[in-house]
Amino acid sequence: MKPVAVVTGASRGIGRAIAIELSSTHQVVGTYRGNREAAESLAAETGSAIFPCDIGSRDDREALLNFTREKFGRLDLLVNNAGMAPRQRHDVLEATEESFDELIGTNLKGPHFLTRDAAKWMLAQGNGRIVFITSISAYTASVNRADYCISKAGLSMSAKVYAQRLAGEGILVFEIRPGIIRTDMISAVEKAYEERIAGGLLPQRRMGEGADVARAVGAIAGGLLDYSAGQVLNVDGGFHLRSL
C-alpha cells in the first residue's frame, strides 16, 4: 500500500499542485473549503480522497484525522498548505480585528493544532514527515496586509518548534517558503507583480508556479532531505537573496 498524505487546501492553487505531485507515490487526502466542484475535479484527475474541512475549526480538524484513520489506517505525511489572504487589503492603521482573527485562525491556529494531533498519531506509529507551507511574507512586511504577514511569521515559528520537538523521535518537520506564485490568490495584482519581476524584483526573472512548490514537497516526501530536520526551503526565484 502507498504511504498516506494529507494535503490541506488541495482543491486549487499550490495545494492542488502538491496533491497532483504526490498522487503518483501516495494515497492523498485533500481538503477543501467550499469549492466542492474543484475538489471533485482533483479527485477525478488523481484518485485522491477529498474531505471538506475548515482548518480553523477544531471539530473539522478532528473529523479530518478520523476520516484518514478510518479510510487508510495511517498518516505518513502532513502538508499544512491551507491558508487565505485578507478579504480586503487595508493599511495597518485601518485594519480590523475581525480580519486579524480570521487569518490567525485559518493560517496559524488551525495548522498549528492540526500538526499537534497529527504528530501524536505519527509518534504512535513510529514515523512521519510534516511540511508547513508558509510564505516570503513570514519575513517581508507588507503594510496593507499585516494580518497575513503576522500569521505566516507565526506559522514559521510553529514549524521550528515542531521540528525541534519531534526530530529526535523520528518525525521530520520542514518549512517551505513560496515566493510570488501564480495562483488565484494573487490574480488581482498578477500584472503588477509581472512588471516588477521583469524590472528585477527576482534574480530568476519569472513568476513561480504551483509545480515549483510541489516539487519541493515531493523531494521531502521522497526522503531526499531526511538528514535536514527543520530545513527552510525558499521556493522564491531567489527573492531571499540580498544584494546592493
N, C-alpha and C positions, 0 to 999 in steps of 0.2 A: 504493500500500500504506500502511496505517495505520502510524504510529510504534509502537515496541515498548516496553512497560513490564514490568519485573519487580517484583512486589509480594511481599515475603516475609511469611509468616504470613497468607495470604489466605483461609483456609478459614472463618474466623469473626471476630466482633468488628469492630474497627476495620479490620483488613486486608480483610475481606470487603466492607465498605462502600466502601473505596478501590477495590478491584477492580471493583465494580459501577459506581462513578462513572467510572472510566477506560475501561470496556469500550465505551462509545459512540465514543470517539475514538482508542483504542489497541488494538493486539493485546496482550493481557495474558498474562503467565506468572505464575501464582500458586503459591506454595509452600505446603506443609503438612507437618506432622509428626504422623503417627499417625492423624489423623481423616480417612481417605480418603473416607468417606461424605459428610462436609461438603464436601470438596474437589470431589467429583464433582457434588454439587448446585450448587456455584458454576459449574462448567464447563457444566452443563446450562442454567443460568439466563443466563449471559453469553457463552458460547462461548469462555471463557478456556482456555488450556492450563494444565494443572496438573502439578506436579512435586514429588515427596517430597524434603524437604531438612531436615536438622538443621543449622541455620545455624552451630552451634558446631563443625561438622566440616569440616576443610579439604577432604577428598575430596568431601563433598556440595556444598560451595560451588563447587568446580571443575566438578563434574558439572552443576550448575545453569547455569553460564555456557556450558558446552559444548552443553547441550541448547538453550539460547536461540540460540546462534550457528548451530547446525545447522538449527534449525527456521525461524528468521527472518532470520539473517544480520546483525543489527544490534541495538543497545540504545540507546534514546533516553531512557529514564527508569528509574532505580532507586529504589524506595521501601523503605527499611530499616524495616520495621514489626515483624517477628517479635520476640517477647520473651516473657518469662514472669515471673510473680510467684513469691516463695518458696513452696515446697511447704507450709511451716508458718511462721507468724509467731512469731518469738522475740524477746524483749528482746535488745538488742545485747550484753549481758553473757552471754547464754546461746546466742547464735547460733553455728552450726557452720561450720567451714572448708569442708565438703562443699557446703553450700548456697551459700556465697560463690563457690566455684569454678564451680558450675553456672550461677549467674546472670551472673557475669562472662563465662563462655564463650559463653552464649547471647545476652545482652543487649548486650555490649560487644565482645568479641574477634571474634565472628562477623561482625557488621555492619561493624566497622572494616576487616577484611581482605577482606570481600566488596566493599566500596567501593574498596579499593586496586586490586583486579583489574578491577572494572567501569570504574574511571576510566581505566586504561591502555587498555582497549578503546575507550572514548569518545574519548580523545585521538587514537587512531589513525584514528577515523572523522571527527573534527573537531568534534563537538558532543555535548551531552547534558546532562541535569539529574539531580540526586541529592537525595533527600529523606530526612532522618532523622526518624523519629517517636520523640521522647523522652518527656518527662512533666514535670508540675509537680514531680515528685519529684527532678528534676535540681537543684532548689534548696530543696526543702522537706523538712526532716528528719523522718523517722518512726522512732522508736526501736525499733519492733517489726518493721521490715523494712529495716534499714540496708543489707543487701546489695543490695536493689533500688534504693535511693536512690543508692548509690555507683555502681552500673552505669549508671544514667541520667545522673548527673553526668558520668561519663567519656564517655558517648556524645555528650553535648552538646559537650564539648571536641573529640571526634573530628570532629563536623560543622564546627566552627570551623576546625580545622586543614585539612581538605579544602577548605573554602570559600576560605581564603586561598591555598592551593597551586594551585587549579585555575581561579580566576576569570579570571586573565589569559590563559588558554588556551581560554576559551570554554565551560568546563564549570561550570555554576552549581549551587551546593550550598545547601540550605536546611534549617532545623530547624523542626519543628512540635512544640509542647509541649501535648499534650492535658491537660485537667484531669480532672474526675470524669466519666467516660464510661460509659454503661450497657452493660456487656459481662459475659460470664460470669466475667471475672477479678475483678469486684467483687461478684458475686452474694451472697456470704456477708455482706457488710456494706452492701448496697444500701439497706436500710431505714434504717440508721443515717445514711448519707450523705443520704438524702432528708430526714430530720428536721433535720439540720444545715443543709442548703440552705434549707429552709423557715424556719429560725431566723436566716438572714442570712449564712451562710458565703460565698455568692457574690453579687456585685452583681446578676447576672442569675439570678433565683431559679428555676432549673430545672437538672436534670442534663443533661449533654451526651449527644448521640447519635453513633454512628459516622458518620452522614452529615455532621455538623458538621465533623469532621476531613477527611472525604473531599472536601468542597467546597473546603477549603483546598488540598489536594493538586491538585485539578482546576484551581485558579487558577494554581498553579505550572506544571503540565503544559501549560496553555494559553498560557503565555508572558506572563501578566499581571504577573509580578514579575521580568522579565528584566533590570531595572536595579537589583536589590536583592540582589546576591550576599551570601550569609551571613546573610540575614534570619532572625530568630526569630519565628515566628507563634504567639502564645498563643491556643489554642482552648480556653478555660477558663472561660467565663462571667464574666470579669473577676477571677478569683482572684488574678492577679498584681498587681492594684492594691493600694495601701497606704492606709489611712485611720486616723484617730484619732477 
